[in-house]
Amino acid sequence: MNVERRDSVGQSASQPNCRQEEAVCEQTKPFQVSKLHVVEAYRRIKANAGAAGVDNQTLKDFERDLKGNLYKIWNRLSSGSWMPPPVRAVEIPKKDGSKRLLGIPTVSDRIAQMTVLVTFEPLVERYFLNDSYGYRHGKSALDAIAV
């Protein structure tokens, strides 16, 4: 049995963290993916635009069957069958002349990732410490340095 150590509390890695007042462990899946979250994720991705991924599908192409494509994302996330496709690799030039490799996900994968963020961020944000800055909305590396 592996034990993962977090501060002064050890928790078995083989057993989920369950509270008796929550019946989370009795469910086959402890979360549900809301169709509204998928729509909200699409709106956020549309506002940010972005390039086509490895499938060469643009946001405009995706929108040709918007309802069907959003349903497909919701269905696959809900059933646990979502498999992210490969990302398109693009070399970006750096100031020093070298290049940086950038991975561009497909439109569907960006929406799926944003759906996960929209679904889980409100649930887990309260557990983060105030001085935790990585990958958090409204916090940056500059905020961390200022502390």
Sine and cosine of phi, psi and omega as CSV:
sin_phi,cos_phi,sin_psi,cos_psi,sin_omega,cos_omega
0.00,0.00,0.81,-0.59,0.04,-1.00
-1.00,-0.01,0.70,-0.72,0.05,-1.00
-0.91,-0.42,0.80,-0.61,0.04,-1.00
-1.00,-0.08,0.81,-0.59,-0.06,-1.00
-1.00,-0.07,0.82,-0.58,0.05,-1.00
-0.77,-0.64,0.96,-0.29,-0.04,-1.00
0.82,0.57,-0.89,-0.46,-0.04,-1.00
-0.97,-0.26,0.17,0.99,-0.05,-1.00
-0.90,-0.44,0.81,-0.59,0.08,-1.00
-0.98,-0.19,0.63,-0.78,-0.01,-1.00
-0.71,-0.71,0.69,-0.72,0.04,-1.00
-0.91,0.42,0.76,-0.65,-0.01,-1.00
-0.95,0.30,-0.31,0.95,-0.04,-1.00
-1.00,0.03,-0.20,0.98,0.00,-1.00
-0.88,-0.48,0.72,-0.69,0.03,-1.00
-0.94,0.35,0.41,-0.91,0.03,-1.00
-0.98,0.18,0.96,-0.27,-0.07,-1.00
-0.87,-0.50,0.68,-0.73,0.15,-0.99
-0.99,-0.14,0.59,-0.81,-0.03,-1.00
-0.90,0.44,-0.54,0.84,-0.03,-1.00
-0.96,0.27,-0.20,0.98,0.05,-1.00
-0.93,-0.36,0.76,-0.65,-0.03,-1.00
-1.00,0.01,0.48,0.87,-0.08,-1.00
-0.85,0.52,-0.67,0.74,-0.09,-1.00
-0.95,0.31,-0.28,0.96,-0.01,-1.00
-1.00,0.07,-0.23,0.97,0.00,-1.00
-1.00,0.09,0.44,-0.90,0.07,-1.00
-0.95,0.32,-0.48,0.88,0.04,-1.00
-0.66,-0.75,0.84,-0.55,-0.12,-0.99
-0.98,0.19,0.22,0.98,0.01,-1.00
-0.48,-0.88,0.32,-0.95,0.10,-0.99
-0.81,-0.59,0.58,-0.81,0.05,-1.00
-0.99,-0.12,0.88,-0.47,-0.01,-1.00
-0.99,0.15,0.65,-0.76,0.09,-1.00
-0.89,0.46,-0.54,0.84,0.04,-1.00
-0.90,0.43,-0.56,0.83,0.05,-1.00
-0.92,0.39,-0.59,0.81,0.03,-1.00
-0.91,0.41,-0.66,0.75,0.03,-1.00
-0.91,0.42,-0.68,0.74,0.04,-1.00
-0.89,0.46,-0.65,0.76,0.03,-1.00
-0.88,0.47,-0.69,0.73,0.04,-1.00
-0.86,0.51,-0.71,0.71,-0.01,-1.00
-0.87,0.50,-0.65,0.76,0.01,-1.00
-0.92,0.39,-0.66,0.75,0.01,-1.00
-0.92,0.40,-0.66,0.75,0.02,-1.00
-0.88,0.47,-0.64,0.77,0.00,-1.00
-0.91,0.42,-0.46,0.89,-0.05,-1.00
-1.00,-0.08,-0.18,0.98,-0.03,-1.00
0.84,0.55,-0.82,-0.58,-0.01,-1.00
0.95,-0.32,0.31,-0.95,-0.05,-1.00
-1.00,0.10,0.25,-0.97,0.06,-1.00
-0.95,0.32,0.49,-0.87,0.03,-1.00
-1.00,0.00,-0.39,-0.92,-0.07,-1.00
-0.89,0.46,-0.41,0.91,0.01,-1.00
-1.00,0.09,-0.03,1.00,-0.02,-1.00
0.88,0.48,0.27,0.96,0.03,-1.00
-0.99,0.11,0.84,-0.54,0.06,-1.00
-1.00,0.06,0.16,-0.99,0.07,-1.00
-0.87,0.49,-0.63,0.78,0.02,-1.00
-0.89,0.45,-0.67,0.74,0.06,-1.00
-0.88,0.47,-0.70,0.71,0.00,-1.00
-0.85,0.52,-0.63,0.77,-0.07,-1.00
-0.95,0.30,-0.22,0.97,0.04,-1.00
-0.88,0.47,-0.53,0.85,0.12,-0.99
-0.77,-0.64,0.84,0.54,-0.11,-0.99
-0.83,0.56,-0.78,0.63,-0.05,-1.00
-0.87,0.50,-0.72,0.69,0.00,-1.00
-0.91,0.41,-0.66,0.75,0.00,-1.00
-0.93,0.37,-0.67,0.75,0.04,-1.00
-0.91,0.41,-0.62,0.78,0.05,-1.00
-0.88,0.47,-0.68,0.73,-0.01,-1.00
-0.87,0.49,-0.68,0.73,0.04,-1.00
-0.89,0.46,-0.75,0.67,0.00,-1.00
-0.86,0.51,-0.72,0.69,-0.05,-1.00
-0.88,0.47,-0.70,0.71,-0.03,-1.00
-0.95,0.33,-0.62,0.79,0.07,-1.00
-0.92,0.40,-0.66,0.75,-0.03,-1.00
-0.91,0.41,-0.61,0.79,-0.04,-1.00
-1.00,0.08,-0.18,0.98,-0.04,-1.00
0.99,0.14,0.24,0.97,-0.04,-1.00
-0.98,-0.20,0.13,0.99,0.02,-1.00
-0.90,0.43,0.79,-0.61,0.09,-1.00
-0.82,-0.57,0.89,-0.45,-0.02,-1.00
-0.93,0.38,0.72,-0.69,0.05,-1.00
-0.96,0.27,0.19,-0.98,0.07,-1.00
-0.88,0.47,0.36,-0.93,0.06,-1.00
-0.99,-0.14,0.44,-0.90,0.07,-1.00
-0.99,0.10,0.81,-0.58,-0.01,-1.00
-1.00,-0.01,0.80,-0.60,0.01,-1.00
-0.77,-0.64,0.73,-0.68,0.05,-1.00
-1.00,0.06,0.79,-0.62,0.01,-1.00
-0.93,-0.36,0.81,-0.58,0.01,-1.00
-0.94,0.34,0.63,-0.78,0.06,-1.00
-0.98,-0.21,0.25,-0.97,-0.04,-1.00
-0.86,0.51,-0.55,0.83,-0.05,-1.00
-0.99,0.14,0.08,1.00,0.02,-1.00
0.99,-0.10,-0.31,0.95,0.05,-1.00
-0.97,0.22,0.03,-1.00,-0.03,-1.00
-0.82,-0.58,0.49,-0.87,0.04,-1.00
-0.89,-0.45,0.69,-0.72,0.00,-1.00
-1.00,0.04,0.80,-0.60,0.01,-1.00
-0.91,-0.42,0.75,-0.66,0.05,-1.00
-0.99,-0.15,0.83,-0.55,-0.02,-1.00
-0.95,-0.32,0.92,-0.38,0.03,-1.00
-0.96,0.29,0.29,-0.96,0.07,-1.00
-0.93,0.37,0.28,-0.96,0.05,-1.00
-0.85,0.53,-0.72,0.70,0.00,-1.00
-0.86,0.50,-0.67,0.74,-0.01,-1.00
-0.93,0.36,-0.60,0.80,0.06,-1.00
-0.89,0.46,-0.66,0.76,0.02,-1.00
-0.92,0.39,-0.66,0.75,0.03,-1.00
-0.89,0.47,-0.70,0.71,0.02,-1.00
-0.89,0.46,-0.66,0.75,0.01,-1.00
-0.93,0.38,-0.57,0.82,0.06,-1.00
-0.88,0.47,-0.68,0.73,0.05,-1.00
-0.88,0.48,-0.68,0.73,0.03,-1.00
-0.88,0.48,-0.76,0.65,-0.03,-1.00
-0.88,0.47,-0.57,0.82,-0.03,-1.00
-0.97,0.26,-0.71,0.70,-0.17,-0.99
-0.99,-0.15,-0.45,0.89,-0.04,-1.00
-0.82,0.57,-0.72,0.70,0.01,-1.00
-0.90,0.44,-0.44,0.90,-0.02,-1.00
-0.98,0.20,-0.57,0.82,-0.10,-0.99
-0.98,-0.21,-0.30,0.95,-0.07,-1.00
-0.83,0.56,-0.62,0.78,-0.05,-1.00
-0.91,0.41,-0.30,0.95,-0.01,-1.00
-1.00,0.03,-0.21,0.98,0.00,-1.00
-0.98,0.22,0.54,-0.84,0.07,-1.00
-0.97,0.24,0.46,-0.89,0.00,-1.00
-0.88,0.48,-0.46,0.89,-0.01,-1.00
-0.99,-0.11,0.40,0.92,0.12,-0.99
-0.99,-0.17,0.87,-0.49,-0.16,-0.99
-0.91,-0.41,-0.30,0.95,-0.11,-0.99
-0.94,0.34,0.80,-0.60,0.11,-0.99
0.83,0.55,0.60,0.80,0.00,-1.00
-0.89,-0.45,0.66,-0.75,-0.01,-1.00
-0.87,0.49,0.77,-0.64,0.05,-1.00
0.99,0.16,0.09,1.00,0.02,-1.00
-0.79,-0.61,0.55,-0.84,-0.05,-1.00
-0.63,-0.78,0.11,-0.99,0.07,-1.00
-0.88,0.47,-0.60,0.80,0.03,-1.00
-0.90,0.44,-0.59,0.81,0.08,-1.00
-0.89,0.45,-0.65,0.76,0.00,-1.00
-0.91,0.42,-0.65,0.76,0.01,-1.00
-0.91,0.41,-0.58,0.81,-0.03,-1.00
-0.91,0.41,-0.37,0.93,-0.01,-1.00
-0.97,0.25,0.00,0.00,0.00,0.00
